[in-house]
């Protein structure tokens, strides 16, 4: 076992601070990565503050991890020392259930192993995330990272990127489709980039007029102010799909009414409270509400390769490790464009 510098939450209320964790020595199928950058996801904040329940402290967050391979096990075939590599939201799964065998490890019947705040398959060892210097992970859950892209801007693709790429691919969104993106944040800005790249007509749906210029810069074809009742009336029945990235409480019925017949409201944000939906908003136009969770390992690699080919990365703001507590407060205020990324050299 090696002792590794990290940054951790010791409880739900205190600021994150220095910590030291143990990482296993690489086994035959393991890849050791020296972490260069780690994105800051809103789910980090939820788990640090135990807002979803089940947090085990001390907690080392971080699941948008990119770095360079520093050691490989004897049976590793896809990586060598010096390669760029990444780790996303999962570090293992049962690998035996039908979903795992289809490359849908995120829906593993026996539960996937999260990159942090999760127990390894042995049921004893707690996982620690990317707010640390080094991570050791089985080769099957390590991703190849292209050297063509800005590495620090690649990190958020491993969560924010795949969370929006996966549903767009699942519903085969492309040319001829009208897509609304609700919420312009870490997820929303990636949804705009991908949907535009896939050939769809994209409308940014936001309650904030200040978001219009950024929406246009990101490639959105239209901007609609959701706080304007007349604008909403004009968009009734307009969209084939709406990607809902909002995690704050909001009324799904408003956006269901913007969908055409057979339209789908795809939820990737996670509001804290159950939603109330009027059945007739679904029945009358055969509309659907659906959800989507990240993506499996094969699809995540597909996304990374697509991004390398089409020069797609996240918009990021770099921070030092010591600034993460301030970053959490700014994230709550929406004061980031559009993903914080930690330079791990500052740890």
Protein Blocks (a to p, Z undefined) as FASTA:
>chain_A
ZZddddddfbfkbccdddddddddddfkbccdddfbdcddfklmmmmnopngoiacddde
hjddcdddfbdcfklckbcehiacdddfbfbdeklamklmnopamlofnopadfbhpacf
komaccddfkbfbdcddfklcccddfkbcfklmmmmmmmmmmmmmmmmmnopaehiacdd
ehjafklmmmmmmmmmnopacddddfbfklmmmmmmnopabdcdfklmklmmmmgokamb
dcdfbfbdcdfklmmmmpcehiacddfbdcfbdcdddfklmmmnopacdddehjdfklmm
mmmmmmmmnopacddddddfklmmmmmmmmmnopacfbdcddfklZZ
